[in-house]
Amino acid sequence: MQLQENVPLAPLTTFRLGGPARFFLEAASSADVQEAVAFAQSKALLLFVLGGGSNLVVSDSGWPGLVLKVAISGIDRRSAEEDGKVVFDVGAGEPWDRFVSQAVMARCAGVECLSGIPGSVGGTPVQNVGAYGQEVSQTIASVEVFDRKDGQIRELCREACGFNYRSSVFNTSERGRFIILRVAYALTPGGEAHLEYAELQRDFEGRETRPNRAETREAVRHIRARKGMLIVAGDPDCQSAGSFFKNPVLTEQQLEDLNKRAAAKGFTVPSYPALEKNHKVSAAWLVEKSGFARGYGFGHVGISSKHALAIVNRGGATAAEVLAFKEQIQHRVEEIWGVRLEAEPVMVGF
Ligand SMILES: Cc1cc2nc3c(=O)[nH]c(=O)nc-3n(C[C@H](O)[C@H](O)[C@H](O)COP(=O)(O)OP(=O)(O)OC[C@H]3O[C@@H](n4cnc5c(N)ncnc54)[C@H](O)[C@@H]3O)c2cc1C
């Protein structure tokens, strides 16, 4: 590994903003990861683990310690099926969508609706990536990690990952403890494509035959492109971290209060049942109905012209502008709707 100094992080993120890393290493193997951690420890440096940089807001001053980019590659299909599933062991540094493409080509179901999500395989367990009715927690069999607590490499089974809506032990109770090296996904050979999501169903309306996995993948990518949620070179709406806010999960009582406020204005809030007795509410709806329409501008940042939930860098934006805009949105939504929105991207170096 070659130690680099003062490496700009903006080009390594989809938001394309923020300052440099004081030190930077790229790990192509588990041994590299171990070596990098030892280096950070020996110099008492703070360590940040970077994947594809698609869920980050890096501060304008950057990261004062070591940024370790995990670049472990490899997509290996186990030779024998396990409980009727085909298991793929995938290096944390593989681009996520390359794996989805290979899984679909191998006629395996389970991740087709997660097509087009940017970032690395190692980033997917962290916030239990999900879209169009699928989440990686449904297919992850185990996660191989380097445990910074005792310096051991271990395998965490699915249950040990504590998956929930946009969360896991990796971004909550054990944040910063594990460096993900490899992820094992158990997929269904010859399985049908998952078509539960209404927007996806609409895309196939009028069709007599059930779409296969490859067609579903293409439809998902098209829908994402329409929303600026697919990284397309030259599209100014995808210079973002994707959805900036999580969909709030409300109790019955909180939903009732929100519904009353909405009814007083002649609106109906889009919501659906979630996580036993709770309700998930559309954050995009709350943002839009608080005066932040698509295309809204705020200095060098703004709302995507294709999706109300994405804050975009319109060119030359600073992290400080993103944060100021985020706070303005959170404040206005809370004032009007009584709901506090929680940011989804990871804040680095603040
Ligand atoms: C246009 C766009 C669309 C998006 N759509 C979706 C979507 O539909 N659904 C969704 O869930 N997300 C979506 N996202 C968010 C993002 O793509 C995912 O969260 C992705 O999995 C992040 O992976 P990454 O490799 O880029 O992680 P990074 O952004 O590099 O890092 C994110 C977090 O994961 C940690 N991390 C990364 N790699 C490792 C590792 N190997 N070991 C330990 N920790 C690690 C980092 O330390 C950081 O805390 C979207 C983002 C964009 C820009």
The ligand as an SDF file (V2000), in Angstrom:
LIG
                    3D

 53 58  0  0  0  0  0  0  0  0999 V2000
  -27.9370    8.6820   -6.5810 C   0  0  0  0  0  0  0  0  0  0  0  0
  -27.9820    7.8670   -5.3140 C   0  0  0  0  0  0  0  0  0  0  0  0
  -29.0160    6.9610   -5.1020 C   0  0  0  0  0  0  0  0  0  0  0  0
  -29.0730    6.1970   -3.9310 C   0  0  0  0  0  0  0  0  0  0  0  0
  -30.1030    5.3200   -3.7620 N   0  0  0  0  0  0  0  0  0  0  0  0
  -30.1770    4.5740   -2.6250 C   0  0  0  0  0  0  0  0  0  0  0  0
  -31.2530    3.6560   -2.4230 C   0  0  0  0  0  0  0  0  0  0  0  0
  -32.1410    3.4960   -3.2650 O   0  0  0  0  0  0  0  0  0  0  0  0
  -31.2910    2.9660   -1.2670 N   0  0  0  0  0  0  0  0  0  0  0  0
  -30.3350    3.0940   -0.3030 C   0  0  0  0  0  0  0  0  0  0  0  0
  -30.4320    2.4060    0.7250 O   0  0  0  0  0  0  0  0  0  0  0  0
  -29.2860    3.9370   -0.4750 N   0  0  0  0  0  0  0  0  0  0  0  0
  -29.1830    4.6770   -1.5990 C   0  0  0  0  0  0  0  0  0  0  0  0
  -28.1530    5.5670   -1.7650 N   0  0  0  0  0  0  0  0  0  0  0  0
  -27.1450    5.7080   -0.7040 C   0  0  0  0  0  0  0  0  0  0  0  0
  -25.8500    4.8800   -0.9320 C   0  0  0  0  0  0  0  0  0  0  0  0
  -25.6570    4.5870   -2.2790 O   0  0  0  0  0  0  0  0  0  0  0  0
  -25.8400    3.5750   -0.1510 C   0  0  0  0  0  0  0  0  0  0  0  0
  -26.0030    3.8260    1.2210 O   0  0  0  0  0  0  0  0  0  0  0  0
  -24.5300    2.7940   -0.3510 C   0  0  0  0  0  0  0  0  0  0  0  0
  -24.6720    1.4960    0.1120 O   0  0  0  0  0  0  0  0  0  0  0  0
  -23.3250    3.4200    0.3370 C   0  0  0  0  0  0  0  0  0  0  0  0
  -22.1900    2.6410    0.0170 O   0  0  0  0  0  0  0  0  0  0  0  0
  -20.7870    3.2840   -0.2090 P   0  0  0  0  0  0  0  0  0  0  0  0
  -19.8340    2.1880   -0.5390 O   0  0  0  0  0  0  0  0  0  0  0  0
  -20.8420    4.4030   -1.1880 O   0  0  0  0  0  0  0  0  0  0  0  0
  -20.4640    3.8240    1.2520 O   0  0  0  0  0  0  0  0  0  0  0  0
  -19.7980    5.2170    1.6780 P   0  0  0  0  0  0  0  0  0  0  0  0
  -20.6690    6.3370    1.2580 O   0  0  0  0  0  0  0  0  0  0  0  0
  -18.3790    5.2610    1.2620 O   0  0  0  0  0  0  0  0  0  0  0  0
  -19.8700    5.0750    3.2730 O   0  0  0  0  0  0  0  0  0  0  0  0
  -21.1120    5.0890    3.9350 C   0  0  0  0  0  0  0  0  0  0  0  0
  -20.9100    4.5260    5.3530 C   0  0  0  0  0  0  0  0  0  0  0  0
  -20.5490    3.1520    5.2710 O   0  0  0  0  0  0  0  0  0  0  0  0
  -19.2820    2.9310    5.8740 C   0  0  0  0  0  0  0  0  0  0  0  0
  -18.5750    1.9200    5.0760 N   0  0  0  0  0  0  0  0  0  0  0  0
  -18.4120    1.8750    3.7330 C   0  0  0  0  0  0  0  0  0  0  0  0
  -17.7050    0.7970    3.3850 N   0  0  0  0  0  0  0  0  0  0  0  0
  -17.4220    0.1520    4.5350 C   0  0  0  0  0  0  0  0  0  0  0  0
  -16.6770   -1.0430    4.8600 C   0  0  0  0  0  0  0  0  0  0  0  0
  -16.1000   -1.7870    3.9240 N   0  0  0  0  0  0  0  0  0  0  0  0
  -16.5700   -1.3930    6.1630 N   0  0  0  0  0  0  0  0  0  0  0  0
  -17.1580   -0.6470    7.1500 C   0  0  0  0  0  0  0  0  0  0  0  0
  -17.8410    0.4680    6.9060 N   0  0  0  0  0  0  0  0  0  0  0  0
  -17.9650    0.8630    5.6170 C   0  0  0  0  0  0  0  0  0  0  0  0
  -18.5770    4.2830    5.8730 C   0  0  0  0  0  0  0  0  0  0  0  0
  -17.6080    4.3690    6.9060 O   0  0  0  0  0  0  0  0  0  0  0  0
  -19.7590    5.2130    6.1000 C   0  0  0  0  0  0  0  0  0  0  0  0
  -20.0660    5.2460    7.4690 O   0  0  0  0  0  0  0  0  0  0  0  0
  -28.0620    6.3490   -2.9420 C   0  0  0  0  0  0  0  0  0  0  0  0
  -27.0180    7.2670   -3.1450 C   0  0  0  0  0  0  0  0  0  0  0  0
  -26.9830    8.0270   -4.3200 C   0  0  0  0  0  0  0  0  0  0  0  0
  -25.8630    8.9950   -4.5270 C   0  0  0  0  0  0  0  0  0  0  0  0
  1  2  1  0
  2  3  1  0
  2 52  2  0
  3  4  2  0
  4  5  1  0
  4 50  1  0
  5  6  2  0
  6  7  1  0
  6 13  1  0
  7  8  2  0
  7  9  1  0
  9 10  1  0
 10 11  2  0
 10 12  1  0
 12 13  2  0
 13 14  1  0
 14 15  1  0
 14 50  1  0
 15 16  1  0
 16 17  1  0
 16 18  1  0
 18 19  1  0
 18 20  1  0
 20 21  1  0
 20 22  1  0
 22 23  1  0
 23 24  1  0
 24 25  2  0
 24 26  1  0
 24 27  1  0
 27 28  1  0
 28 29  2  0
 28 30  1  0
 28 31  1  0
 31 32  1  0
 32 33  1  0
 33 34  1  0
 33 48  1  0
 34 35  1  0
 35 36  1  0
 35 46  1  0
 36 37  1  0
 36 45  1  0
 37 38  2  0
 38 39  1  0
 39 40  1  0
 39 45  2  0
 40 41  1  0
 40 42  2  0
 42 43  1  0
 43 44  2  0
 44 45  1  0
 46 47  1  0
 46 48  1  0
 48 49  1  0
 50 51  2  0
 51 52  1  0
 52 53  1  0
M  END
$$$$
